[in-house]
Amino acid sequence: MSTKPRPRLVTCLSLAVLTFSAVQFASVLAWLRLVPLELTLPAWYLPARSLVWGLVGIVAALGLFLGWSWSRRFTRYSAVVYLLWYWADRLILRSSTTARQTLWFYGGLQFLATLLILWVLGRKGTRAYFEE
C-alpha cells in the first residue's frame, strides 16, 4: 500500500473500473432473471463471463484505489486481456445481426478505453505512486 498521495487520474480510473464491475454484476443478475432464450452459446456462458469480469474489476479497482504495488500491472494486463476477449467473443461466438452491426463502434470504444487505461497507468506520476 502506497503512502504517497494518490494521483487524481488513478482515483478516476479506480472509480471507472468500479463502475465497469458494477455493470458486470448487474449483467449477471439480468441474465439470471431473463426468460430462457434460444442462444448459440451455453446458457451459463454469459452470466459466468460477467461474473468473472466483475470480480476482476473489483480486485483492480480496490488495488488501484489503495495503491497496492501489483495492481498497476494487474490492471494493465486485465485491460489488454479484456480487449482481446471482447474481439474474440464478438467475432467467434456471437453471430447475430445486432452484434455484427455494432462490432466496430463498440470495438472502437473498447480499444480507446484500453488505450486510456494504459496511458493513465504509464504516466510518470502514476508509476511513482505504485513503486515502493
C-alpha positions in Angstrom: 0.0 0.0 0.0 1.4 3.4 -1.0 1.9 6.2 1.4 2.2 8.8 -1.4 -0.8 10.9 -2.3 -2.9 9.2 -5.0 -2.9 10.9 -8.4 -6.4 12.2 -9.5 -6.2 10.1 -12.6 -5.7 7.0 -10.6 -8.8 7.9 -8.5 -10.8 8.5 -11.6 -9.6 5.2 -13.1 -10.4 3.2 -10.0 -13.9 4.7 -10.0 -14.3 3.9 -13.7 -13.2 0.3 -13.1 -15.6 0.0 -10.2 -18.4 1.2 -12.4 -17.4 -1.3 -15.0 -17.5 -4.0 -12.3 -21.0 -2.9 -11.1 -22.3 -3.1 -14.7 -20.9 -6.6 -15.0 -22.6 -7.7 -11.7 -25.9 -6.1 -12.9 -25.5 -8.1 -16.1 -25.1 -11.3 -14.1 -28.4 -10.6 -12.4 -30.1 -9.7 -15.6 -29.0 -12.9 -17.3 -30.2 -15.0 -14.3 -33.6 -13.4 -14.4 -34.0 -13.5 -18.2 -36.5 -15.8 -19.7 -34.8 -18.7 -21.5 -33.8 -17.7 -24.9 -32.6 -19.7 -27.9 -28.9 -18.9 -27.8 -26.0 -20.4 -29.8 -23.9 -20.3 -26.6 -24.4 -22.4 -23.5 -26.8 -20.8 -21.0 -24.0 -20.5 -18.3 -21.6 -18.6 -20.5 -23.0 -15.1 -20.4 -23.5 -14.9 -16.6 -20.2 -16.6 -15.9 -18.4 -14.2 -18.2 -19.9 -11.2 -16.5 -19.2 -12.6 -13.0 -15.5 -13.2 -13.9 -15.1 -9.7 -15.3 -17.0 -8.2 -12.4 -14.6 -9.9 -9.9 -11.5 -8.8 -11.9 -12.9 -5.3 -11.9 -13.4 -5.3 -8.1 -9.9 -6.5 -7.5 -8.4 -4.0 -9.9 -10.4 -1.0 -8.6 -9.6 -1.9 -5.0 -5.9 -2.3 -5.8 -5.7 1.0 -7.7 -7.6 2.9 -5.0 -5.4 1.6 -2.2 -2.2 1.8 -4.2 -1.2 -1.8 -4.0 2.1 -2.2 -6.0 0.8 -5.2 -8.0 -2.4 -3.5 -9.1 -0.9 -1.4 -11.8 0.4 -4.4 -13.7 -2.8 -6.4 -12.9 -5.0 -3.6 -14.3 -2.8 -3.2 -17.4 -2.9 -6.9 -18.2 -6.6 -7.2 -17.4 -7.4 -4.3 -19.8 -5.5 -5.9 -22.6 -6.9 -9.4 -22.0 -10.5 -7.9 -21.8 -9.9 -6.2 -25.2 -8.7 -9.4 -26.8 -11.5 -11.4 -25.2 -14.0 -8.8 -26.4 -12.9 -9.2 -30.0 -12.8 -13.0 -29.8 -16.2 -13.1 -28.2 -17.7 -10.8 -30.9 -16.0 -12.4 -33.9 -16.2 -16.1 -32.9 -19.0 -16.6 -30.5 -21.7 -14.1 -31.5 -23.1 -14.1 -34.9 -26.3 -12.1 -34.5 -27.1 -9.3 -36.8 -27.0 -6.8 -34.0 -23.6 -7.9 -32.9 -22.2 -7.6 -36.4 -23.8 -4.1 -36.8 -22.3 -2.7 -33.6 -19.0 -4.5 -33.7 -16.8 -1.7 -35.0 -18.4 1.0 -32.9 -18.2 -0.8 -29.6 -14.9 -2.4 -30.5 -13.5 1.0 -31.2 -14.8 2.3 -27.9 -13.2 -0.6 -26.1 -9.9 0.0 -27.9 -9.9 3.7 -26.9 -10.8 2.8 -23.3 -7.9 0.3 -23.2 -5.5 3.0 -24.6 -6.7 5.4 -22.0 -6.1 2.9 -19.2 -2.6 2.2 -20.5 -1.9 5.9 -20.8 -3.0 6.6 -17.2 -1.1 3.7 -15.8 2.0 4.6 -17.8 2.2 8.2 -16.7 5.3 9.1 -14.6 3.2 10.2 -11.6 1.2 7.0 -11.7 4.3 4.8 -11.9 5.9 6.7 -9.0 2.7 6.2 -6.9 2.8 2.4 -7.3 6.5 1.9 -6.9 7.7 1.1 -3.4 
